[in-house]
Amino acid sequence: MKGYPRWFVPLLIGALLLMLGTGLLLAPTTLALRTEFTLPWRLPGSGRVMVAALHAGAGFLLLLVVGALWSVHMRSGWRRHRQRASGLLLSVLLLILTASAVAVYYAGDETLGTIAALVHLSLGLLLVGPFGWHWVHGRRVRHQSHPPVRAPRVMPHRSATAHAPRTPASR
């Protein structure tokens, strides 16, 4: 991405994949505790705490990365009218995910906490599609408008003596 260091995009993708992976590991427990579903597999207690902490830490990292995206990528794309719909959808989904994460932990009412957990789980899974589309479509548009630059064709080099000026002795 233009305007960001080389490590930025791998950090973004890594944070998103870590969020997705840990979220998928926590999903069976969330469904079992919040909806009383009987599921054949759940993380054990100690593993659950560690994965939940990793999920929360990755969430904070993702918030930092999205904040950095706001400063250049989002504002520039908005001004240029590029991918506004998918960018806006991603921004709204991330805002709701952030608010629902806070509500999962701090909602006083159990029903509100359950709703927040289910919204958080659903939107976390839903985010994969719009992000993938935004990424692929953005790369496709960028490559169509700016085709890869080819190196100039290099002519074979002639020896230095072929270009040397003729002296009276060489005639």
Residue frames as a rotation matrix with the C-alpha (Angstrom) as fourth column:
MET 1
0.585 0.811 0.000 0.00
0.811 -0.585 0.000 0.00
0.000 0.000 -1.000 0.00
LYS 2
-0.025 -0.579 0.815 1.29
0.529 -0.700 -0.481 3.38
0.848 0.419 0.324 -0.96
GLY 3
0.147 0.017 0.989 2.47
-0.483 -0.871 0.087 5.53
0.863 -0.490 -0.120 1.92
TYR 4
0.842 0.151 0.517 3.05
-0.532 0.388 0.753 2.68
-0.087 -0.909 0.407 4.40
PRO 5
-0.216 -0.966 0.142 6.18
-0.924 0.249 0.290 0.71
-0.315 -0.069 -0.947 5.32
ARG 6
-0.437 -0.049 -0.898 6.67
-0.631 0.729 0.267 -2.76
0.642 0.683 -0.349 3.83
TRP 7
-0.953 -0.011 -0.304 5.75
0.186 0.769 -0.612 -4.50
0.241 -0.640 -0.730 7.09
PHE 8
-0.705 0.701 0.109 2.38
-0.634 -0.553 -0.541 -2.73
-0.319 -0.450 0.834 7.39
VAL 9
0.059 0.780 -0.623 0.29
-0.906 0.304 0.295 -4.95
0.420 0.546 0.725 5.10
PRO 10
-0.328 -0.169 -0.929 1.63
0.073 0.976 -0.203 -8.21
0.942 -0.135 -0.308 6.61
LEU 11
-1.000 0.004 -0.027 0.86
0.026 -0.140 -0.990 -6.75
-0.007 -0.990 0.139 10.05
LEU 12
-0.386 0.918 -0.097 -2.72
-0.909 -0.396 -0.127 -5.94
-0.155 0.039 0.987 8.95
ILE 13
0.132 0.417 -0.899 -3.26
-0.611 0.749 0.257 -9.38
0.781 0.516 0.353 7.43
GLY 14
-0.644 -0.460 -0.612 -1.63
0.173 0.691 -0.702 -11.06
0.745 -0.557 -0.366 10.44
ALA 15
-0.914 0.349 0.206 -3.83
-0.338 -0.375 -0.863 -9.18
-0.224 -0.859 0.461 12.91
LEU 16
-0.053 0.947 -0.318 -6.97
-0.997 -0.030 0.076 -10.04
0.063 0.321 0.945 10.90
LEU 17
0.026 0.016 -1.000 -6.01
-0.320 0.947 0.007 -13.72
0.947 0.320 0.030 10.63
LEU 18
-0.898 -0.363 -0.251 -5.19
0.136 0.313 -0.940 -13.87
0.420 -0.878 -0.232 14.34
MET 19
-0.626 0.749 0.215 -8.57
-0.717 -0.446 -0.536 -12.33
-0.306 -0.489 0.817 15.14
LEU 20
0.176 0.719 -0.672 -10.33
-0.888 0.411 0.207 -14.80
0.426 0.560 0.711 12.85
GLY 21
-0.265 -0.369 -0.891 -8.45
-0.091 0.930 -0.357 -17.83
0.960 -0.014 -0.280 14.16
THR 22
-0.990 -0.112 -0.081 -8.87
0.073 0.078 -0.994 -17.04
0.118 -0.991 -0.069 17.83
GLY 23
-0.449 0.893 0.025 -12.49
-0.869 -0.430 -0.244 -16.02
-0.207 -0.131 0.970 17.23
LEU 24
0.141 0.473 -0.869 -13.21
-0.657 0.702 0.275 -19.37
0.741 0.532 0.410 15.59
LEU 25
-0.605 -0.421 -0.675 -11.62
0.209 0.735 -0.646 -21.17
0.768 -0.532 -0.357 18.54
LEU 26
-0.972 0.232 0.024 -13.78
-0.106 -0.350 -0.931 -19.17
-0.207 -0.908 0.365 20.97
ALA 27
-0.515 0.823 -0.239 -17.03
-0.739 -0.285 0.610 -19.51
0.434 0.490 0.756 18.98
PRO 28
-0.203 0.505 -0.839 -18.10
0.196 0.860 0.471 -22.94
0.959 -0.068 -0.274 20.33
THR 29
-0.668 -0.089 -0.739 -17.67
0.739 0.037 -0.672 -21.77
0.087 -0.995 0.041 23.92
THR 30
-0.929 0.349 -0.120 -19.52
-0.334 -0.933 -0.131 -18.52
-0.158 -0.082 0.984 23.21
LEU 31
-0.334 0.845 -0.418 -22.43
-0.566 0.175 0.805 -20.42
0.754 0.505 0.420 21.69
ALA 32
-0.255 0.211 -0.944 -22.49
0.530 0.847 0.046 -22.96
0.809 -0.488 -0.328 24.53
LEU 33
-0.758 -0.103 -0.644 -22.40
0.640 -0.308 -0.704 -20.33
-0.126 -0.946 0.300 27.28
ARG 34
-0.883 0.365 -0.296 -24.66
-0.356 -0.931 -0.085 -17.72
-0.307 0.031 0.951 25.71
THR 35
-0.246 0.830 -0.501 -27.28
-0.903 -0.008 0.430 -19.87
0.353 0.558 0.751 23.96
GLU 36
-0.037 0.157 0.987 -27.02
-0.739 0.661 -0.133 -23.13
-0.673 -0.734 0.091 25.92
PHE 37
0.613 0.099 -0.784 -26.27
-0.686 0.558 -0.466 -25.15
0.392 0.824 0.410 22.79
THR 38
0.579 -0.478 0.660 -24.69
-0.202 0.701 0.684 -28.50
-0.790 -0.529 0.310 23.47
LEU 39
0.661 -0.440 -0.607 -21.60
-0.710 -0.107 -0.696 -28.69
0.241 0.892 -0.383 21.31
PRO 40
0.922 -0.272 -0.276 -19.24
0.295 0.954 0.047 -31.67
0.251 -0.125 0.960 21.00
TRP 41
0.016 -0.995 -0.102 -16.07
0.949 0.047 -0.310 -29.59
0.313 -0.092 0.945 21.31
ARG 42
0.941 0.103 0.324 -14.97
0.014 -0.964 0.266 -26.55
0.339 -0.246 -0.908 23.30
LEU 43
-0.049 -0.982 0.182 -11.65
-0.184 -0.170 -0.968 -25.20
0.982 -0.081 -0.173 24.43
PRO 44
0.141 0.038 -0.989 -10.68
0.885 0.443 0.144 -26.30
0.443 -0.896 0.029 27.93
GLY 45
0.850 0.372 -0.373 -10.74
0.520 -0.705 0.482 -23.60
-0.083 -0.604 -0.793 30.63
SER 46
0.199 -0.851 -0.486 -7.03
0.304 -0.418 0.856 -22.71
-0.931 -0.319 0.176 30.66
GLY 47
-0.614 -0.399 0.681 -6.80
0.738 0.015 0.675 -22.69
-0.280 0.917 0.285 26.88
ARG 48
0.293 0.844 0.449 -9.93
0.905 -0.396 0.155 -20.59
0.308 0.361 -0.880 26.63
VAL 49
0.756 -0.064 -0.652 -8.48
0.349 -0.803 0.483 -17.86
-0.554 -0.592 -0.585 28.85
MET 50
-0.288 -0.952 -0.101 -5.24
0.307 -0.191 0.932 -17.78
-0.907 0.237 0.348 26.85
VAL 51
-0.531 0.151 0.834 -7.04
0.846 0.040 0.531 -17.66
0.047 0.988 -0.149 23.48
ALA 52
0.610 0.792 0.021 -9.44
0.782 -0.607 0.140 -14.96
0.123 -0.069 -0.990 24.76
ALA 53
0.457 -0.534 -0.711 -6.46
0.212 -0.711 0.671 -12.86
-0.864 -0.457 -0.212 25.88
LEU 54
-0.629 -0.692 0.355 -4.80
0.468 0.029 0.883 -13.35
-0.621 0.722 0.305 22.49
HIS 55
-0.091 0.712 0.696 -8.06
0.967 -0.103 0.232 -12.37
0.237 0.694 -0.680 20.77
ALA 56
0.816 0.395 -0.423 -8.33
0.522 -0.818 0.243 -9.20
-0.250 -0.419 -0.873 22.85
GLY 57
0.042 -0.895 -0.443 -4.67
0.178 -0.430 0.885 -8.31
-0.983 -0.116 0.141 22.26
ALA 58
-0.675 -0.229 0.702 -5.04
0.695 0.122 0.708 -8.83
-0.248 0.966 0.077 18.52
GLY 59
0.374 0.888 0.269 -8.15
0.917 -0.397 0.035 -6.64
0.138 0.234 -0.962 18.67
PHE 60
0.651 -0.227 -0.725 -6.15
0.210 -0.863 0.459 -3.79
-0.730 -0.451 -0.514 20.18
LEU 61
-0.486 -0.869 0.092 -3.46
0.262 -0.045 0.964 -4.27
-0.834 0.493 0.249 17.53
LEU 62
-0.361 0.438 0.823 -6.10
0.931 0.129 0.340 -4.22
0.043 0.890 -0.454 14.81
LEU 63
0.728 0.625 -0.282 -7.53
0.654 -0.757 0.010 -0.98
-0.207 -0.192 -0.959 16.20
LEU 64
0.168 -0.764 -0.623 -4.07
0.026 -0.628 0.778 0.60
-0.985 -0.147 -0.086 15.99
VAL 65
-0.721 -0.452 0.525 -3.61
0.474 0.230 0.850 -0.60
-0.505 0.862 0.049 12.41
VAL 66
0.075 0.832 0.550 -7.06
0.988 -0.136 0.072 0.64
0.135 0.538 -0.832 11.36
GLY 67
0.699 0.092 -0.709 -6.25
0.353 -0.907 0.230 3.99
-0.622 -0.411 -0.666 12.96
ALA 68
-0.362 -0.893 -0.268 -3.12
0.012 -0.292 0.956 4.13
-0.932 0.343 0.116 10.82
LEU 69
-0.544 0.257 0.799 -5.22
0.829 0.310 0.465 3.24
-0.128 0.915 -0.382 7.76
TRP 70
0.539 0.814 -0.217 -7.49
0.785 -0.578 -0.222 6.18
-0.306 -0.050 -0.951 8.55
SER 71
0.227 -0.489 -0.842 -4.65
0.116 -0.845 0.522 8.71
-0.967 -0.216 -0.136 8.31
VAL 72
-0.645 -0.525 -0.556 -3.75
-0.481 -0.287 0.829 7.95
-0.594 0.802 -0.067 4.67
HIS 73
-0.971 0.126 0.204 -5.56
0.229 0.739 0.634 5.05
-0.071 0.662 -0.746 3.01
MET 74
-0.217 0.975 -0.036 -9.16
0.921 0.193 -0.340 5.73
-0.324 -0.107 -0.940 3.99
ARG 75
0.216 0.294 -0.931 -9.09
0.157 -0.952 -0.264 9.50
-0.964 -0.089 -0.252 3.60
SER 76
-0.660 -0.530 -0.532 -7.27
-0.453 -0.285 0.845 9.33
-0.600 0.799 -0.052 0.27
GLY 77
-0.886 0.365 0.285 -9.66
0.463 0.726 0.509 6.69
-0.021 0.583 -0.812 -1.09
TRP 78
0.017 0.941 -0.338 -12.67
0.805 -0.213 -0.553 8.70
-0.593 -0.263 -0.761 0.05
ARG 79
0.017 -0.073 -0.997 -11.44
-0.228 -0.971 0.067 11.88
-0.974 0.226 -0.033 -1.65
ARG 80
-0.790 -0.409 -0.456 -10.72
-0.530 0.085 0.843 9.98
-0.306 0.908 -0.285 -4.87
HIS 81
0.212 0.975 -0.069 -14.11
-0.944 0.186 -0.271 8.20
-0.251 0.123 0.960 -4.78
ARG 82
-0.355 -0.420 -0.835 -12.40
-0.618 0.776 -0.127 4.81
0.702 0.471 -0.535 -4.81
GLN 83
-0.456 0.204 -0.866 -14.18
0.345 0.938 0.039 1.80
0.820 -0.281 -0.498 -3.33
ARG 84
-0.630 0.243 0.737 -16.35
-0.633 -0.711 -0.307 3.95
0.450 -0.660 0.602 -1.11
ALA 85
0.432 0.901 -0.047 -19.10
-0.714 0.373 0.592 1.37
0.551 -0.222 0.804 -0.62
SER 86
0.541 -0.249 -0.803 -16.82
0.361 0.932 -0.046 -1.49
0.760 -0.265 0.594 0.43
GLY 87
-0.596 -0.797 0.099 -14.59
0.296 -0.333 -0.895 0.81
0.746 -0.505 0.434 2.49
LEU 88
-0.386 0.557 0.736 -17.59
-0.789 -0.612 0.049 2.27
0.477 -0.562 0.675 4.28
LEU 89
0.664 0.629 -0.404 -19.02
-0.377 0.749 0.546 -1.21
0.646 -0.210 0.734 4.88
LEU 90
0.087 -0.721 -0.687 -15.71
0.573 0.600 -0.558 -2.37
0.815 -0.345 0.465 6.38
SER 91
-0.762 -0.382 0.524 -15.49
-0.115 -0.715 -0.689 0.73
0.638 -0.585 0.501 8.57
VAL 92
0.042 0.872 0.488 -19.04
-0.881 -0.198 0.429 0.28
0.471 -0.448 0.760 9.88
LEU 93
0.676 0.178 -0.715 -18.49
0.015 0.967 0.254 -3.44
0.736 -0.182 0.651 10.51
LEU 94
-0.293 -0.879 -0.375 -15.28
0.544 0.169 -0.822 -2.70
0.786 -0.445 0.428 12.44
LEU 95
-0.655 0.127 0.745 -17.00
-0.521 -0.789 -0.324 -0.01
0.546 -0.601 0.583 14.50
ILE 96
0.454 0.884 0.110 -19.88
-0.747 0.311 0.588 -2.33
0.486 -0.350 0.801 15.40
LEU 97
0.449 -0.381 -0.808 -17.41
0.349 0.908 -0.234 -5.13
0.823 -0.177 0.540 16.18
THR 98
-0.663 -0.729 0.170 -15.52
0.175 -0.371 -0.912 -2.79
0.728 -0.575 0.374 18.51
ALA 99
-0.368 0.615 0.697 -18.71
-0.842 -0.539 0.031 -1.66
0.395 -0.575 0.716 20.25
SER 100
0.669 0.654 -0.353 -20.02
-0.464 0.739 0.489 -5.22
0.580 -0.163 0.798 20.56
ALA 101
-0.034 -0.761 -0.648 -16.66
0.411 0.580 -0.703 -6.37
0.911 -0.290 0.293 22.03
VAL 102
-0.829 -0.211 0.517 -17.01
-0.306 -0.604 -0.736 -3.76
0.467 -0.769 0.436 24.76
ALA 103
0.037 0.949 0.313 -20.62
-0.941 -0.072 0.331 -4.78
0.337 -0.307 0.890 25.32
VAL 104
0.391 0.054 -0.919 -19.70
-0.014 0.999 0.052 -8.47
0.920 -0.008 0.391 25.62
TYR 105
-0.488 -0.711 -0.506 -17.43
0.532 0.217 -0.818 -7.64
0.692 -0.668 0.273 28.55
TYR 106
-0.992 -0.108 -0.058 -19.29
0.116 -0.663 -0.739 -4.78
0.042 -0.740 0.671 30.19
ALA 107
-0.315 0.944 0.097 -23.01
-0.395 -0.223 0.891 -5.17
0.863 0.242 0.443 29.48
GLY 108
-0.731 0.059 0.680 -24.74
-0.677 0.061 -0.733 -5.45
-0.085 -0.996 -0.005 32.84
ASP 109
0.297 0.932 0.206 -27.81
-0.813 0.360 -0.457 -7.22
-0.500 -0.032 0.865 31.50
GLU 110
-0.362 -0.447 0.818 -27.34
-0.071 0.888 0.454 -10.88
-0.930 0.107 -0.353 30.55
THR 111
0.501 0.617 0.607 -29.70
0.596 0.263 -0.759 -10.60
-0.628 0.742 -0.235 27.57
LEU 112
0.907 -0.222 -0.358 -27.83
-0.372 -0.820 -0.435 -7.57
-0.197 0.528 -0.826 26.25
GLY 113
-0.051 -0.978 0.202 -24.52
-0.739 0.173 0.651 -9.43
-0.671 -0.116 -0.732 26.71
THR 114
-0.131 0.086 0.988 -25.87
0.365 0.930 -0.033 -12.42
-0.922 0.357 -0.154 24.78
ILE 115
0.862 0.472 0.184 -27.10
0.362 -0.319 -0.876 -10.21
-0.354 0.822 -0.446 21.94
ALA 116
0.626 -0.702 -0.341 -23.74
-0.726 -0.684 0.075 -8.41
-0.286 0.201 -0.937 21.84
ALA 117
-0.248 -0.749 0.615 -21.86
-0.402 0.657 0.638 -11.75
-0.882 -0.089 -0.464 21.78
LEU 118
0.144 0.381 0.913 -23.98
0.626 0.680 -0.382 -13.12
-0.766 0.627 -0.141 18.93
VAL 119
0.980 0.141 -0.138 -23.70
0.005 -0.718 -0.696 -9.87
-0.197 0.681 -0.705 16.94
HIS 120
0.306 -0.947 -0.097 -19.93
-0.799 -0.311 0.514 -9.88
-0.517 -0.080 -0.852 17.53
LEU 121
-0.286 -0.380 0.880 -19.60
0.018 0.916 0.402 -13.50
-0.958 0.131 -0.255 16.41
SER 122
0.500 0.585 0.639 -21.78
0.649 0.235 -0.723 -13.01
-0.573 0.776 -0.262 13.32
LEU 123
0.968 -0.121 -0.221 -20.12
-0.220 -0.835 -0.505 -9.80
-0.123 0.537 -0.834 12.17
GLY 124
0.102 -0.980 0.172 -16.65
-0.637 0.069 0.768 -11.23
-0.764 -0.188 -0.617 12.80
LEU 125
-0.233 -0.106 0.967 -17.43
0.467 0.860 0.207 -14.04
-0.853 0.500 -0.150 10.39
LEU 126
0.715 0.620 0.322 -19.17
0.593 -0.295 -0.749 -11.68
-0.370 0.727 -0.579 7.97
LEU 127
0.612 -0.523 -0.594 -16.14
-0.393 -0.852 0.345 -9.36
-0.686 0.022 -0.727 7.83
VAL 128
-0.240 -0.766 0.596 -14.14
0.192 0.565 0.803 -11.93
-0.952 0.307 0.012 5.86
GLY 129
0.178 0.404 0.897 -16.22
0.926 0.240 -0.292 -11.50
-0.333 0.883 -0.331 2.69
PRO 130
0.971 0.229 0.073 -16.20
0.240 -0.908 -0.343 -7.69
-0.012 0.350 -0.937 2.37
PHE 131
0.443 -0.878 -0.181 -12.52
-0.429 -0.385 0.817 -7.49
-0.787 -0.284 -0.547 3.33
GLY 132
-0.237 -0.516 0.823 -11.58
0.456 0.689 0.563 -10.10
-0.858 0.509 0.072 0.71
TRP 133
0.467 0.484 0.740 -13.61
0.880 -0.171 -0.443 -8.32
-0.088 0.858 -0.506 -1.94
HIS 134
0.957 -0.130 -0.257 -12.16
-0.104 -0.988 0.116 -4.90
-0.269 -0.084 -0.959 -1.01
TRP 135
0.138 -0.983 0.119 -8.62
-0.254 0.082 0.964 -6.29
-0.957 -0.163 -0.238 -1.16
VAL 136
-0.264 -0.226 0.938 -8.97
0.697 0.627 0.348 -8.20
-0.667 0.745 -0.008 -4.46
HIS 137
0.638 0.583 0.503 -10.96
0.769 -0.455 -0.448 -5.46
-0.033 0.673 -0.739 -6.19
GLY 138
0.841 -0.367 -0.398 -8.50
-0.216 -0.901 0.376 -2.77
-0.496 -0.231 -0.837 -5.06
ARG 139
-0.178 -0.947 0.267 -5.52
-0.039 0.278 0.960 -4.72
-0.983 0.161 -0.086 -6.39
ARG 140
-0.064 0.229 0.971 -7.31
0.908 0.418 -0.038 -5.40
-0.415 0.879 -0.235 -9.68
VAL 141
0.890 0.443 0.111 -8.23
0.453 -0.821 -0.347 -1.74
-0.062 0.359 -0.931 -10.17
ARG 142
0.564 -0.746 -0.353 -4.73
-0.347 -0.603 0.718 -0.58
-0.749 -0.283 -0.600 -9.25
HIS 143
-0.356 -0.743 0.567 -3.11
0.242 0.513 0.824 -2.98
-0.903 0.430 -0.003 -11.72
GLN 144
0.230 0.500 0.835 -5.51
0.952 0.062 -0.300 -1.95
-0.202 0.864 -0.462 -14.51
SER 145
0.983 0.185 0.000 -4.89
0.183 -0.969 -0.165 1.76
-0.031 0.162 -0.986 -14.02
HIS 146
0.412 -0.911 -0.028 -1.14
-0.884 -0.406 0.231 1.35
-0.222 -0.071 -0.972 -13.43
PRO 147
0.953 -0.079 -0.291 0.17
-0.035 0.929 -0.368 -1.62
0.299 0.361 0.883 -15.43
PRO 148
0.629 -0.772 -0.087 3.51
0.417 0.242 0.876 -2.98
-0.656 -0.587 0.474 -14.25
VAL 149
0.685 -0.474 -0.553 6.44
-0.667 -0.713 -0.214 -0.99
-0.293 0.516 -0.805 -15.59
ARG 150
0.885 -0.426 0.189 8.72
0.466 0.824 -0.322 -2.95
-0.018 0.373 0.928 -17.86
ALA 151
0.187 -0.909 -0.373 12.42
0.242 -0.326 0.914 -2.45
-0.952 -0.261 0.160 -17.78
PRO 152
0.564 -0.011 -0.826 13.72
-0.702 -0.533 -0.472 -0.61
-0.435 0.846 -0.309 -20.84
ARG 153
0.953 -0.228 0.200 15.15
0.299 0.816 -0.495 -2.80
-0.051 0.532 0.845 -23.55
VAL 154
0.423 -0.883 -0.204 18.92
-0.332 -0.360 0.872 -2.86
-0.843 -0.301 -0.446 -23.26
MET 155
0.872 -0.228 -0.433 20.95
-0.414 0.127 -0.901 -2.83
0.260 0.965 0.017 -26.42
PRO 156
0.714 -0.677 -0.179 24.07
0.699 0.701 0.141 -5.01
0.030 -0.225 0.974 -26.51
HIS 157
0.778 -0.495 -0.388 27.11
-0.222 -0.793 0.567 -3.09
-0.588 -0.355 -0.727 -25.32
ARG 158
0.811 -0.584 0.043 29.96
0.209 0.221 -0.953 -2.63
0.547 0.781 0.301 -27.77
SER 159
0.279 -0.793 -0.541 33.49
0.960 0.225 0.165 -2.64
-0.009 -0.566 0.825 -26.57
ALA 160
0.567 -0.109 -0.816 35.19
0.279 -0.907 0.315 0.57
-0.775 -0.406 -0.485 -25.50
THR 161
-0.533 -0.846 -0.025 37.61
0.240 -0.180 0.954 0.44
-0.812 0.502 0.298 -28.44
ALA 162
-0.278 0.495 0.823 34.77
0.960 0.128 0.247 0.63
0.017 0.860 -0.511 -30.92
HIS 163
0.773 0.633 0.051 33.89
0.626 -0.773 0.107 4.07
0.107 -0.051 -0.993 -29.60
ALA 164
0.166 -0.783 -0.599 37.42
0.565 -0.423 0.709 5.36
-0.809 -0.456 0.372 -29.16
PRO 165
0.827 0.106 -0.552 38.30
-0.309 -0.734 -0.605 8.32
-0.469 0.671 -0.574 -31.34
ARG 166
0.737 -0.573 0.357 40.71
0.667 0.535 -0.519 7.63
0.106 0.621 0.777 -34.14
THR 167
0.527 -0.669 -0.524 44.14
-0.069 -0.648 0.758 8.99
-0.847 -0.363 -0.388 -33.64
PRO 168
0.540 -0.368 -0.757 46.62
-0.840 -0.287 -0.461 9.78
-0.048 0.885 -0.464 -36.43
ALA 169
-0.543 -0.815 0.201 48.68
-0.804 0.574 0.153 6.72
-0.241 -0.079 -0.967 -35.41
SER 170
-0.350 0.479 0.805 45.70
-0.025 0.854 -0.519 4.36
-0.937 -0.202 -0.287 -35.75
ARG 171
0.602 0.617 -0.507 44.93
-0.495 -0.210 -0.843 5.39
-0.627 0.758 0.179 -39.35
